Amino acid sequence: MDKSSVISVEKGIKIPRKKHGNLSQWVDVCNAMGVGDSVLVATHNHRCALATRINSQPGYRAVSRREDGKFRVWKIEEKICKV
């Protein structure tokens, strides 16, 4: 190793949240939503991204409907039917 290049150990550096494109945006939106809340998004891709995020949370699922050329996404409780 060259004496001019020094490697220093740093402590206490927080690990940033992973960013997958605009997914981190949907994480924040999803976390701000309560049961029964909805968000109107402009594109099908945004609808899919938000619905995927909601569906990844245990106990919740997304429902969406087309509204005036846009998409409304609701966060609802997931009901598990036991037979």
mmCIF file of the C-alpha atoms, coordinates in Angstrom:
data_MODEL
# 
_entry.id   MODEL 
# 
loop_
_atom_site.group_PDB 
_atom_site.id 
_atom_site.type_symbol 
_atom_site.label_atom_id 
_atom_site.label_alt_id 
_atom_site.label_comp_id 
_atom_site.label_asym_id 
_atom_site.label_entity_id 
_atom_site.label_seq_id 
_atom_site.pdbx_PDB_ins_code 
_atom_site.Cartn_x 
_atom_site.Cartn_y 
_atom_site.Cartn_z 
_atom_site.occupancy 
_atom_site.B_iso_or_equiv 
_atom_site.pdbx_formal_charge 
_atom_site.auth_seq_id 
_atom_site.auth_comp_id 
_atom_site.auth_asym_id 
_atom_site.auth_atom_id 
_atom_site.pdbx_PDB_model_num 
ATOM 1  C CA . MET A 1 1  ? 0.000   0.000   0.000   1.00 0.00 ? 1  MET A CA 1 
ATOM 2  C CA . ASP A 1 2  ? 1.263   3.425   -0.931  1.00 0.00 ? 2  ASP A CA 1 
ATOM 3  C CA . LYS A 1 3  ? 2.071   5.579   2.106   1.00 0.00 ? 3  LYS A CA 1 
ATOM 4  C CA . SER A 1 4  ? 0.280   8.548   0.479   1.00 0.00 ? 4  SER A CA 1 
ATOM 5  C CA . SER A 1 5  ? -3.098  6.782   0.573   1.00 0.00 ? 5  SER A CA 1 
ATOM 6  C CA . VAL A 1 6  ? -4.440  6.396   4.063   1.00 0.00 ? 6  VAL A CA 1 
ATOM 7  C CA . ILE A 1 7  ? -7.579  4.484   4.932   1.00 0.00 ? 7  ILE A CA 1 
ATOM 8  C CA . SER A 1 8  ? -9.413  5.808   7.933   1.00 0.00 ? 8  SER A CA 1 
ATOM 9  C CA . VAL A 1 9  ? -12.035 3.955   9.928   1.00 0.00 ? 9  VAL A CA 1 
ATOM 10 C CA . GLU A 1 10 ? -15.164 6.017   10.613  1.00 0.00 ? 10 GLU A CA 1 
ATOM 11 C CA . LYS A 1 11 ? -17.618 5.268   13.377  1.00 0.00 ? 11 LYS A CA 1 
ATOM 12 C CA . GLY A 1 12 ? -21.209 6.330   13.913  1.00 0.00 ? 12 GLY A CA 1 
ATOM 13 C CA . ILE A 1 13 ? -22.076 6.876   10.242  1.00 0.00 ? 13 ILE A CA 1 
ATOM 14 C CA . LYS A 1 14 ? -25.758 6.020   9.700   1.00 0.00 ? 14 LYS A CA 1 
ATOM 15 C CA . ILE A 1 15 ? -26.645 3.728   6.807   1.00 0.00 ? 15 ILE A CA 1 
ATOM 16 C CA . PRO A 1 16 ? -28.954 5.616   4.416   1.00 0.00 ? 16 PRO A CA 1 
ATOM 17 C CA . ARG A 1 17 ? -32.220 4.041   3.315   1.00 0.00 ? 17 ARG A CA 1 
ATOM 18 C CA . LYS A 1 18 ? -31.979 2.160   0.022   1.00 0.00 ? 18 LYS A CA 1 
ATOM 19 C CA . LYS A 1 19 ? -33.288 4.061   -2.947  1.00 0.00 ? 19 LYS A CA 1 
ATOM 20 C CA . HIS A 1 20 ? -34.915 2.145   -5.761  1.00 0.00 ? 20 HIS A CA 1 
ATOM 21 C CA . GLY A 1 21 ? -35.792 4.872   -8.213  1.00 0.00 ? 21 GLY A CA 1 
ATOM 22 C CA . ASN A 1 22 ? -38.741 6.743   -6.715  1.00 0.00 ? 22 ASN A CA 1 
ATOM 23 C CA . LEU A 1 23 ? -39.690 3.888   -4.382  1.00 0.00 ? 23 LEU A CA 1 
ATOM 24 C CA . SER A 1 24 ? -38.545 5.858   -1.327  1.00 0.00 ? 24 SER A CA 1 
ATOM 25 C CA . GLN A 1 25 ? -41.162 8.486   -2.237  1.00 0.00 ? 25 GLN A CA 1 
ATOM 26 C CA . TRP A 1 26 ? -43.873 5.818   -2.011  1.00 0.00 ? 26 TRP A CA 1 
ATOM 27 C CA . VAL A 1 27 ? -42.538 4.518   1.297   1.00 0.00 ? 27 VAL A CA 1 
ATOM 28 C CA . ASP A 1 28 ? -43.113 7.950   2.838   1.00 0.00 ? 28 ASP A CA 1 
ATOM 29 C CA . VAL A 1 29 ? -46.585 8.283   1.281   1.00 0.00 ? 29 VAL A CA 1 
ATOM 30 C CA . CYS A 1 30 ? -47.579 4.801   2.413   1.00 0.00 ? 30 CYS A CA 1 
ATOM 31 C CA . ASN A 1 31 ? -46.344 5.401   5.960   1.00 0.00 ? 31 ASN A CA 1 
ATOM 32 C CA . ALA A 1 32 ? -48.349 8.647   6.134   1.00 0.00 ? 32 ALA A CA 1 
ATOM 33 C CA . MET A 1 33 ? -51.561 6.894   5.065   1.00 0.00 ? 33 MET A CA 1 
ATOM 34 C CA . GLY A 1 34 ? -54.013 5.530   7.591   1.00 0.00 ? 34 GLY A CA 1 
ATOM 35 C CA . VAL A 1 35 ? -56.603 2.834   6.996   1.00 0.00 ? 35 VAL A CA 1 
ATOM 36 C CA . GLY A 1 36 ? -59.215 4.163   4.561   1.00 0.00 ? 36 GLY A CA 1 
ATOM 37 C CA . ASP A 1 37 ? -57.011 7.023   3.305   1.00 0.00 ? 37 ASP A CA 1 
ATOM 38 C CA . SER A 1 38 ? -56.532 7.405   -0.441  1.00 0.00 ? 38 SER A CA 1 
ATOM 39 C CA . VAL A 1 39 ? -54.115 9.109   -2.807  1.00 0.00 ? 39 VAL A CA 1 
ATOM 40 C CA . LEU A 1 40 ? -54.823 10.269  -6.360  1.00 0.00 ? 40 LEU A CA 1 
ATOM 41 C CA . VAL A 1 41 ? -51.862 9.548   -8.654  1.00 0.00 ? 41 VAL A CA 1 
ATOM 42 C CA . ALA A 1 42 ? -51.331 10.571  -12.249 1.00 0.00 ? 42 ALA A CA 1 
ATOM 43 C CA . THR A 1 43 ? -49.985 7.421   -13.888 1.00 0.00 ? 43 THR A CA 1 
ATOM 44 C CA . HIS A 1 44 ? -50.457 3.670   -13.935 1.00 0.00 ? 44 HIS A CA 1 
ATOM 45 C CA . ASN A 1 45 ? -46.797 3.258   -12.923 1.00 0.00 ? 45 ASN A CA 1 
ATOM 46 C CA . HIS A 1 46 ? -47.371 5.422   -9.843  1.00 0.00 ? 46 HIS A CA 1 
ATOM 47 C CA . ARG A 1 47 ? -50.471 3.377   -9.022  1.00 0.00 ? 47 ARG A CA 1 
ATOM 48 C CA . CYS A 1 48 ? -48.476 0.163   -9.252  1.00 0.00 ? 48 CYS A CA 1 
ATOM 49 C CA . ALA A 1 49 ? -45.601 1.520   -7.150  1.00 0.00 ? 49 ALA A CA 1 
ATOM 50 C CA . LEU A 1 50 ? -47.876 2.736   -4.348  1.00 0.00 ? 50 LEU A CA 1 
ATOM 51 C CA . ALA A 1 51 ? -50.038 -0.397  -4.396  1.00 0.00 ? 51 ALA A CA 1 
ATOM 52 C CA . THR A 1 52 ? -46.937 -2.601  -4.245  1.00 0.00 ? 52 THR A CA 1 
ATOM 53 C CA . ARG A 1 53 ? -45.666 -0.676  -1.236  1.00 0.00 ? 53 ARG A CA 1 
ATOM 54 C CA . ILE A 1 54 ? -49.013 -0.882  0.577   1.00 0.00 ? 54 ILE A CA 1 
ATOM 55 C CA . ASN A 1 55 ? -49.340 -4.599  -0.200  1.00 0.00 ? 55 ASN A CA 1 
ATOM 56 C CA . SER A 1 56 ? -45.854 -5.222  1.229   1.00 0.00 ? 56 SER A CA 1 
ATOM 57 C CA . GLN A 1 57 ? -47.014 -4.072  4.674   1.00 0.00 ? 57 GLN A CA 1 
ATOM 58 C CA . PRO A 1 58 ? -48.429 -6.953  6.722   1.00 0.00 ? 58 PRO A CA 1 
ATOM 59 C CA . GLY A 1 59 ? -52.123 -6.485  7.484   1.00 0.00 ? 59 GLY A CA 1 
ATOM 60 C CA . TYR A 1 60 ? -52.824 -4.018  4.671   1.00 0.00 ? 60 TYR A CA 1 
ATOM 61 C CA . ARG A 1 61 ? -53.738 -4.157  1.017   1.00 0.00 ? 61 ARG A CA 1 
ATOM 62 C CA . ALA A 1 62 ? -54.317 -1.634  -1.728  1.00 0.00 ? 62 ALA A CA 1 
ATOM 63 C CA . VAL A 1 63 ? -57.470 -1.081  -3.733  1.00 0.00 ? 63 VAL A CA 1 
ATOM 64 C CA . SER A 1 64 ? -57.425 1.222   -6.732  1.00 0.00 ? 64 SER A CA 1 
ATOM 65 C CA . ARG A 1 65 ? -59.917 2.698   -9.165  1.00 0.00 ? 65 ARG A CA 1 
ATOM 66 C CA . ARG A 1 66 ? -59.608 4.845   -12.265 1.00 0.00 ? 66 ARG A CA 1 
ATOM 67 C CA . GLU A 1 67 ? -60.848 8.399   -11.716 1.00 0.00 ? 67 GLU A CA 1 
ATOM 68 C CA . ASP A 1 68 ? -60.939 11.019  -14.484 1.00 0.00 ? 68 ASP A CA 1 
ATOM 69 C CA . GLY A 1 69 ? -57.918 9.545   -16.285 1.00 0.00 ? 69 GLY A CA 1 
ATOM 70 C CA . LYS A 1 70 ? -55.942 9.203   -13.039 1.00 0.00 ? 70 LYS A CA 1 
ATOM 71 C CA . PHE A 1 71 ? -55.808 6.497   -10.389 1.00 0.00 ? 71 PHE A CA 1 
ATOM 72 C CA . ARG A 1 72 ? -57.022 6.606   -6.790  1.00 0.00 ? 72 ARG A CA 1 
ATOM 73 C CA . VAL A 1 73 ? -55.336 4.163   -4.400  1.00 0.00 ? 73 VAL A CA 1 
ATOM 74 C CA . TRP A 1 74 ? -56.784 3.304   -0.972  1.00 0.00 ? 74 TRP A CA 1 
ATOM 75 C CA . LYS A 1 75 ? -55.001 1.649   1.938   1.00 0.00 ? 75 LYS A CA 1 
ATOM 76 C CA . ILE A 1 76 ? -57.325 -0.833  3.634   1.00 0.00 ? 76 ILE A CA 1 
ATOM 77 C CA . GLU A 1 77 ? -56.996 -3.540  6.263   1.00 0.00 ? 77 GLU A CA 1 
ATOM 78 C CA . GLU A 1 78 ? -56.441 -6.994  4.897   1.00 0.00 ? 78 GLU A CA 1 
ATOM 79 C CA . LYS A 1 79 ? -59.207 -9.267  6.063   1.00 0.00 ? 79 LYS A CA 1 
ATOM 80 C CA . ILE A 1 80 ? -58.208 -12.893 6.364   1.00 0.00 ? 80 ILE A CA 1 
ATOM 81 C CA . CYS A 1 81 ? -61.169 -15.225 5.973   1.00 0.00 ? 81 CYS A CA 1 
ATOM 82 C CA . LYS A 1 82 ? -60.926 -18.368 8.039   1.00 0.00 ? 82 LYS A CA 1 
ATOM 83 C CA . VAL A 1 83 ? -63.113 -21.283 7.029   1.00 0.00 ? 83 VAL A CA 1 
# 
